[in-house]
Amino acid sequence: MMNPSLKKKKILIVDEELDMQIFLSRVLESGGYEAMIAGDGGAGLRMAIEDQPALVIVDLMMTGQAGIQLLHELRNTEALKDIPVVTLSRIDHETFSQYQTLAGVPAGGATIEPERYLEKPPEAEELLRLLHRLTEAEGARESKNA
């Protein structure tokens, strides 16, 4: 029987690309995490609310503005705002910041930044080090249903 203190931390992957879902889930599982997968922003938000993961990985450039909208919803939902978010995209961070401004940040509004922005595909060992640091940092929470 598994010691309750050794429960795997849940990490939610929100990405519509099947190959990236498989890659990320295998990397996470090899690092001792439990991977949860959502294929779009709506499903990701529902899973985040229900499962309270230790961290969320979001593909920012999903169909439509789903990734950006999800990032904003995670940051603006009281129950989710403290969950660390790592974003992935095939575009560089500077270009994404410009895109975020054009894609719906209200005039005079501030862009929302994740804890870390990574370009796809992320390097597996670097990603695991980052996830460990973010899930062990102060304020990181255990998954309520781990």
C-alpha positions as CSV (number, residue, x, y, z in Angstrom):
1,M,0.0,0.0,0.0
2,M,1.3,3.4,-0.9
3,N,2.3,5.8,1.9
4,P,-0.2,8.8,1.7
5,S,2.8,11.2,2.0
6,L,4.2,9.7,-1.2
7,K,1.1,10.3,-3.4
8,K,1.9,11.5,-6.9
9,K,1.2,15.1,-7.6
10,K,-1.3,15.7,-10.4
11,I,-0.3,17.8,-13.3
12,L,-2.9,18.9,-15.8
13,I,-1.8,19.0,-19.5
14,V,-4.0,21.1,-21.7
15,D,-3.0,20.6,-25.4
16,E,-5.0,19.6,-28.5
17,E,-2.0,17.9,-30.1
18,L,-2.1,14.1,-29.5
19,D,1.6,13.7,-30.0
20,M,2.4,16.4,-27.4
21,Q,-0.1,14.9,-25.0
22,I,1.7,11.5,-25.2
23,F,5.1,13.1,-25.0
24,L,4.3,15.2,-22.0
25,S,2.4,12.5,-20.1
26,R,5.3,10.1,-20.5
27,V,7.8,12.7,-19.3
28,L,5.6,13.5,-16.3
29,E,5.1,9.9,-15.4
30,S,8.8,9.2,-15.7
31,G,9.3,12.0,-13.2
32,G,6.9,10.6,-10.7
33,Y,3.9,12.8,-11.5
34,E,0.3,11.8,-12.4
35,A,-0.6,13.3,-15.8
36,M,-4.1,14.4,-16.5
37,I,-5.0,15.4,-20.1
38,A,-7.5,17.8,-21.5
39,G,-7.7,18.4,-25.2
40,D,-9.1,21.9,-25.1
41,G,-9.4,24.9,-22.8
42,G,-13.0,24.2,-21.7
43,A,-12.2,20.7,-20.5
44,G,-9.0,22.0,-19.0
45,L,-10.8,24.5,-16.9
46,R,-13.4,21.9,-15.7
47,M,-10.6,19.5,-14.8
48,A,-8.6,22.2,-12.9
49,I,-11.7,23.1,-10.9
50,E,-12.6,19.5,-10.1
51,D,-9.1,18.1,-9.5
52,Q,-7.1,21.1,-8.2
53,P,-3.8,19.9,-9.8
54,A,-0.4,20.9,-8.4
55,L,0.4,22.6,-11.7
56,V,-1.1,23.2,-15.2
57,I,0.7,23.0,-18.5
58,V,-1.1,24.9,-21.2
59,D,-0.6,25.1,-25.0
60,L,-1.2,28.7,-25.7
61,M,-1.8,28.4,-29.4
62,M,-4.7,25.9,-29.5
63,T,-7.5,26.4,-32.0
64,G,-9.1,29.8,-31.4
65,Q,-7.9,31.6,-28.4
66,A,-8.5,28.7,-26.0
67,G,-5.0,28.7,-24.5
68,I,-4.9,32.4,-23.8
69,Q,-8.5,32.3,-22.5
70,L,-7.6,29.4,-20.2
71,L,-4.6,31.2,-18.8
72,H,-6.7,34.3,-18.0
73,E,-9.5,32.1,-16.4
74,L,-6.9,30.3,-14.3
75,R,-5.5,33.6,-13.1
76,N,-8.9,35.2,-12.5
77,T,-10.7,32.3,-10.7
78,E,-10.3,32.5,-7.0
79,A,-9.9,28.7,-6.4
80,L,-7.3,28.4,-9.2
81,K,-5.3,31.6,-9.1
82,D,-2.5,30.1,-7.0
83,I,-1.9,27.0,-9.1
84,P,1.4,27.4,-11.0
85,V,1.0,27.5,-14.8
86,V,3.7,26.6,-17.4
87,T,2.8,27.6,-21.0
88,L,4.0,26.0,-24.2
89,S,4.0,27.4,-27.7
90,R,5.8,27.0,-31.0
91,I,6.3,30.8,-31.0
92,D,8.8,32.7,-28.9
93,H,7.9,34.5,-25.8
94,E,8.2,38.1,-27.2
95,T,5.9,37.2,-30.2
96,F,3.5,35.6,-27.8
97,S,3.3,38.7,-25.6
98,Q,2.5,40.8,-28.7
99,Y,-0.1,38.2,-29.7
100,Q,-1.7,38.2,-26.3
101,T,-2.1,42.0,-26.4
102,L,-3.8,41.7,-29.8
103,A,-5.9,38.7,-29.0
104,G,-8.1,40.1,-26.3
105,V,-6.5,41.9,-23.4
106,P,-8.8,44.8,-22.8
107,A,-7.5,48.2,-23.6
108,G,-5.4,49.3,-20.6
109,G,-5.4,45.8,-19.3
110,A,-2.3,44.0,-18.3
111,T,-1.1,40.8,-20.0
112,I,-1.0,37.8,-17.8
113,E,2.3,35.9,-17.5
114,P,2.7,32.2,-16.5
115,E,5.3,31.1,-14.0
116,R,7.3,29.9,-17.1
117,Y,7.0,30.1,-20.8
118,L,8.6,27.2,-22.8
119,E,8.8,26.7,-26.6
120,K,7.6,23.4,-28.0
121,P,8.9,20.8,-27.7
122,P,10.3,21.3,-24.2
123,E,13.5,19.4,-23.3
124,A,12.4,16.6,-20.9
125,E,15.0,17.0,-18.2
126,E,14.6,20.7,-18.1
127,L,10.8,20.4,-17.9
128,L,11.1,17.9,-15.0
129,R,13.5,20.2,-13.1
130,L,11.1,23.1,-13.6
131,L,8.0,21.2,-12.5
132,H,9.8,19.9,-9.4
133,R,10.8,23.5,-8.5
134,L,7.4,24.9,-9.1
135,T,5.4,22.1,-7.3
136,E,7.8,22.2,-4.3
137,A,7.8,26.0,-4.1
138,E,6.0,27.8,-1.3
139,G,2.3,28.1,-2.0
140,A,2.2,25.0,-4.2
141,R,-0.6,22.8,-3.1
142,E,-1.1,19.1,-3.0
143,S,-3.9,17.8,-5.3
144,K,-7.0,17.4,-3.2
145,N,-7.8,14.0,-4.7
146,A,-4.3,12.7,-5.2
